[in-house]
C-alpha cells in the first residue's frame, strides 16, 4: 500500500497500489511494447551490472471501463 505521505516502498507495493487504484475506477490502460529491452540489475547498488531481458513481440495489458 502507499503510505499517507504518498511514498512507495517496493515494486510489489507499487503494483498492488496501481491495481487497486485502477480496479476502483474501472479504468482502461493499455501499453504496447514492440521489441522491448529491459535492463534488470544483477545486484543492488547504483553501479550494479545489468542483464538485458528482451521481449520479441508485443505485450498488451488491458482492462475495460464500462461505458455510461
C-alpha positions in Angstrom: 0.0 0.0 0.0 1.0 3.6 -0.5 1.8 5.4 2.8 -0.2 8.5 3.7 2.7 10.7 2.6 2.4 9.2 -1.0 5.8 7.4 -0.7 6.0 4.0 -2.4 8.1 1.3 -0.6 8.7 -1.5 -3.1 7.9 -2.5 -6.6 5.4 -5.0 -5.2 3.7 -2.3 -3.2 3.6 -0.1 -6.3 2.0 -2.8 -8.4 -0.6 -3.6 -5.7 -1.5 0.1 -5.3 -1.8 0.6 -9.0 -4.0 -2.4 -9.4 -6.3 -1.2 -6.5 -6.5 2.3 -8.0 -7.4 1.0 -11.5 -9.8 -1.5 -10.1 -11.7 1.1 -8.0 -12.0 3.4 -11.1 -12.8 0.7 -13.6 -10.2 2.4 -15.7 -8.7 1.4 -19.1 -5.0 1.3 -19.6 -3.1 -0.2 -22.5 0.6 -0.4 -23.2 2.1 -1.9 -26.4 5.8 -2.7 -26.4 7.4 -4.0 -29.5 10.9 -5.5 -29.3 11.3 -4.2 -25.7 14.6 -4.4 -23.9 14.6 -4.1 -20.1 17.8 -3.7 -18.1 17.5 -5.7 -14.9 20.1 -5.1 -12.2 22.0 -8.2 -11.2 22.9 -6.7 -7.8 21.8 -3.8 -5.6 23.6 -0.5 -5.8 24.0 2.4 -8.2 26.7 0.8 -10.3 25.3 -2.6 -10.5 25.8 -4.5 -13.8 22.6 -5.2 -15.7 21.1 -8.2 -17.6 19.2 -7.3 -20.7 15.8 -9.1 -21.0 14.3 -8.9 -24.4 10.7 -9.3 -25.5 10.5 -10.0 -29.2 6.8 -9.3 -29.8 4.0 -7.3 -28.3 2.8 -7.1 -24.7 -0.7 -5.8 -24.1 -2.1 -5.2 -20.7 -5.7 -4.2 -20.8 -8.7 -3.5 -18.5 -12.1 -2.2 -19.5 -14.2 0.6 -18.3 -18.0 0.2 -18.6 -19.5 2.9 -20.9 -22.2 5.1 -19.5 
